[in-house]
Amino acid sequence: MTPEQSDLTVAVDALLTESGITRNRALIRRIVTTGIRLGQEGTDRLDLKIASAAIVEMHDAFRLFQPYADVPKVTVFGSARTQQDDPLYKQARDVTAVLAERGWMVVTGAGPGIMQAAAEGAGEKMALGVSIQLPFEEKPNAVVAKDTHSVEMKYFFTRKLMLVKESTGFICLPGGFGTMDEMFELLTLQQTGKAEPMPIVLLDQAGGSFWKGLERFVNESLIPAGVISADDFDRVLVTDSAEAAVAEITEFWRNYDSLRWVDDVLLLRLKNTPTDAEVEALNAEFGHLIVDGGITVTAAVPAEVEDNDRIDLPRLALRLRQREVGGLYRLIAAINALGTAHTDG
């Protein structure tokens, strides 16, 4: 560390102390120090505007979501151009109404079309919106227009971050470039392991073929070309049933809770401890996904204890082969179908 860097660290630490910041000081110091260095390095004004707007927008969004941190959320994507007399509009409204009744908040892009329908289904108290500033086509809808339930953003990348970050389930209805962009980003985050496993539903109107076309393209072009794995699409439910969509979102969390990698060991935290016979059955069905050692029941490992990370939950430990994300989803589905998963945790 140079003398100049040392002086800056001391000055920033003094500012944090004066501001009464005691928690997460290292992270706050990093944010403040980076901002000052942008100024010291003569960063271009446009670049500064991007960086400034991004952190301001994320701050606003964090404040919007913070009161609902413990409430499960589902994000709904779809076209802003869908009209109210379109069967897809009713489909979006119906599926979110059921989810809201079951305690799920609904996050949308706070625009018209499918976003409006989803917010209507959820109702004002259960709808959150993250809108985008555009010169045409999209305005915050009435259901999420109040300041306490929506936030407006300038950049798509910050908006997409917040639409994905806070939810533990996703429903995509037919849409255009924006919807497809959001849907493919979800799949990319899952495929690359940059996001934890989440239920993703591609929901169409009754008898619709929109997502079936995508499924055919995956099976007939992408998989044969070798650009994705044969089971990469296993993580997605393609359906025209609102009931099936609700079941996919809610049942994913019946027994499975979360995961964590510790070195090369994958730990799957559960709500209920499986029996020896159930673990044996999991090994018989999914042993081909494991590098060695099989699937075993374990307590929290030291790294989890140190972080106080879900330490009271039972967990399964395994060494998963690389690029077995689709297989991991099937394993989670099997865990949720265990007999012990249907008991009180």
Backbone hydrogen bonds, N-H to C=O, Kabsch-Sander energy under -0.5 kcal/mol:
donor,donor_aa,acceptor,acceptor_aa,energy
6,S,2,T,-2.6
7,D,3,P,-2.6
8,L,4,E,-2.2
9,T,5,Q,-2.4
10,V,6,S,-2.2
11,A,7,D,-2.4
12,V,8,L,-2.8
13,D,9,T,-2.5
14,A,10,V,-2.1
15,L,11,A,-1.9
16,L,12,V,-2.5
17,T,13,D,-2.3
18,E,14,A,-2.5
19,S,15,L,-1.9
20,G,17,T,-1.4
21,I,16,L,-2.5
22,T,20,G,-0.7
25,R,22,T,-0.5
28,I,24,N,-2.2
29,R,25,R,-3.2
30,R,26,A,-1.8
31,I,27,L,-2.0
32,V,28,I,-2.6
33,T,29,R,-2.9
34,T,30,R,-2.3
35,G,31,I,-2.0
36,I,32,V,-2.2
37,R,33,T,-2.4
38,L,34,T,-2.0
39,G,35,G,-1.3
40,Q,36,I,-2.4
41,E,37,R,-2.2
42,G,39,G,-1.2
43,T,38,L,-2.0
48,L,44,D,-2.3
49,K,45,R,-2.4
50,I,46,L,-2.1
51,A,47,D,-2.5
52,S,48,L,-2.9
53,A,49,K,-2.6
54,A,50,I,-2.3
55,I,51,A,-1.9
56,V,52,S,-2.1
57,E,53,A,-2.8
58,M,54,A,-2.4
59,H,55,I,-2.1
60,D,56,V,-2.3
61,A,57,E,-2.4
62,F,58,M,-2.9
63,R,59,H,-2.0
64,L,60,D,-1.7
65,F,61,A,-2.3
66,Q,62,F,-2.1
68,Y,65,F,-2.0
69,A,66,Q,-1.7
71,V,68,Y,-1.8
74,V,105,M,-2.4
75,T,169,G,-2.3
76,V,107,V,-2.5
77,F,75,T,-0.5
77,F,171,I,-2.7
79,S,174,P,-1.5
82,T,79,S,-0.7
86,D,83,Q,-1.7
89,Y,86,D,-1.3
90,K,86,D,-1.2
91,Q,87,P,-2.2
92,A,88,L,-2.5
93,R,89,Y,-2.1
94,D,90,K,-2.8
95,V,91,Q,-2.3
96,T,92,A,-1.7
97,A,93,R,-1.7
98,V,94,D,-1.7
99,L,95,V,-1.8
100,A,96,T,-2.6
101,E,97,A,-1.8
102,R,98,V,-1.3
103,G,100,A,-1.7
104,W,99,L,-2.5
105,M,72,P,-2.8
106,V,126,M,-3.3
107,V,74,V,-2.7
107,V,105,M,-0.5
108,T,128,L,-2.3
114,I,79,S,-2.9
115,M,112,P,-1.2
117,A,113,G,-2.3
118,A,114,I,-2.7
119,A,115,M,-2.1
120,E,116,Q,-2.5
121,G,117,A,-2.4
122,A,118,A,-2.0
123,G,119,A,-2.2
126,M,123,G,-1.1
127,A,124,E,-0.9
128,L,106,V,-2.7
129,G,149,H,-2.3
130,V,108,T,-2.3
131,S,151,V,-2.3
133,Q,153,M,-2.6
134,L,132,I,-0.7
138,E,136,F,-1.6
139,K,137,E,-0.5
144,V,141,N,-0.7
145,A,142,A,-1.0
149,H,146,K,-2.0
150,S,146,K,-0.6
150,S,147,D,-0.6
151,V,129,G,-1.7
153,M,131,S,-2.0
159,R,155,Y,-1.7
160,K,156,F,-3.2
161,L,157,F,-1.6
162,M,158,T,-1.9
163,L,159,R,-2.3
164,V,160,K,-1.5
165,K,161,L,-3.2
166,E,162,M,-1.1
167,S,164,V,-0.8
168,T,73,K,-2.6
170,F,199,P,-2.1
171,I,75,T,-2.5
172,C,201,V,-3.2
173,L,77,F,-2.7
173,L,171,I,-0.5
180,M,176,G,-2.7
181,D,177,F,-2.6
182,E,178,G,-2.3
183,M,179,T,-2.6
184,F,180,M,-2.8
185,E,181,D,-1.9
186,L,182,E,-1.9
187,L,183,M,-2.0
188,T,184,F,-2.4
189,L,185,E,-2.7
190,Q,186,L,-1.9
191,Q,187,L,-2.9
192,T,188,T,-2.4
193,G,190,Q,-0.9
194,K,189,L,-1.2
195,A,189,L,-1.6
200,I,235,R,-0.8
201,V,170,F,-2.6
202,L,237,L,-3.3
203,L,172,C,-2.2
203,L,201,V,-0.8
204,D,239,T,-2.2
208,G,205,Q,-2.7
213,G,209,S,-1.7
214,L,210,F,-0.9
215,E,211,W,-2.3
216,R,212,K,-2.3
217,F,213,G,-2.1
218,V,214,L,-2.5
219,N,215,E,-2.4
220,E,216,R,-3.1
221,S,217,F,-2.1
222,L,217,F,-1.7
223,I,218,V,-2.7
225,A,221,S,-1.6
226,G,222,L,-0.6
226,G,223,I,-1.4
227,V,222,L,-1.5
228,I,222,L,-0.7
232,D,229,S,-1.6
234,D,231,D,-1.7
235,R,232,D,-0.8
236,V,233,F,-1.6
237,L,200,I,-2.4
238,V,236,V,-0.6
239,T,202,L,-2.3
239,T,237,L,-0.6
242,A,240,D,-0.5
245,A,241,S,-1.9
246,V,242,A,-2.3
247,A,243,E,-2.3
248,E,244,A,-2.3
249,I,245,A,-2.0
250,T,246,V,-2.6
251,E,247,A,-2.7
252,F,248,E,-0.9
253,W,250,T,-1.1
254,R,251,E,-1.9
257,D,269,R,-2.8
258,S,269,R,-1.2
260,R,267,L,-1.8
262,V,265,V,-2.7
265,V,262,V,-2.1
266,L,264,D,-0.5
266,L,318,L,-3.4
267,L,260,R,-2.7
267,L,265,V,-0.5
268,L,266,L,-0.5
268,L,316,L,-2.8
269,R,258,S,-2.7
269,R,267,L,-0.7
270,L,314,P,-3.0
271,K,255,N,-2.2
279,V,275,T,-2.3
280,E,276,D,-2.3
281,A,277,A,-2.1
282,L,278,E,-2.2
283,N,279,V,-2.3
284,A,280,E,-2.0
285,E,281,A,-2.0
286,F,282,L,-2.8
287,G,283,N,-1.3
289,L,286,F,-2.1
290,I,287,G,-1.5
291,V,319,R,-3.3
296,T,317,A,-2.1
298,T,315,R,-2.6
304,E,301,V,-0.9
305,V,301,V,-2.2
306,E,302,P,-2.8
307,D,303,A,-1.2
308,N,304,E,-0.5
308,N,305,V,-1.1
309,D,304,E,-2.7
310,R,308,N,-1.0
313,L,310,R,-1.4
315,R,298,T,-1.2
316,L,268,L,-2.3
317,A,296,T,-3.0
318,L,266,L,-1.7
320,L,318,L,-0.7
321,R,289,L,-2.9
324,E,321,R,-1.0
328,L,324,E,-2.1
329,Y,325,V,-1.8
330,R,326,G,-1.7
331,L,327,G,-2.2
332,I,328,L,-2.5
333,A,329,Y,-2.2
334,A,330,R,-2.1
335,I,331,L,-2.4
336,N,332,I,-2.2
337,A,333,A,-0.9
338,L,334,A,-0.5
338,L,335,I,-0.9
341,A,338,L,-0.8
342,H,339,G,-1.3
343,T,340,T,-1.3
